[in-house]
């Protein structure tokens, strides 16, 4: 017989930072696009590398280049209402790390993702997972979050300032890539709550599906992506072109991602 009842626990300070980020993202007017991308060739190249490379790193590199080609998708408005557009692409991603309060998605920013190869990005993400304290956000999670989480209104005030600050956006990244597909088998989309980034890409499930290739039906590896763009700064046509460009780069990866040429 199992015991009935409830267990009351303190709300983790790390989760206070997450809920504050979600509330800050409410200023975004989200426009969602669902993409199913054939990554058969990409997986072949990733698995053929020693050691095998991360699919998340592959997506980050492709997103970085697609955003660099269409910089309007990561523009945002500053506190004076002006449109700010970065000349570089820094991709914010989440790396699951252990903490005293359980597993936590640590924010890590991959700098200059538009000019770096998949192997380089993959090694960086693995390094953060192995030693979270090697990053500024990891140190902040360990030292500041437990204290700041006890101060009423600290995290909401922090994100309110960050939302319109050029310097804060430079530090926090210009685009977000979140991977949730690794936690469940099969395909599937996921729509994450908006954050400060004007463009967010959620990596969903990976599955084997029939696709038409050269007028023949064949089984391919298909990855589900959800692209969310702030409609208050980006129109539908540029957002659609960005999605098409991202799909092309992922379906036909080449030397520009540091994976070698497709044969």
Beta strands, then each sheet from edge to edge (+ up, - down):
strand 1: 30-38
strand 2: 76-77
strand 3: 83-84
strand 4: 91-99
strand 5: 102-110
strand 6: 175-179
strand 7: 199-213
strand 8: 216-230
sheet 1: 1+ 8- 7+ 6+ 4+ 5-
sheet 2: 2+ 3-
end
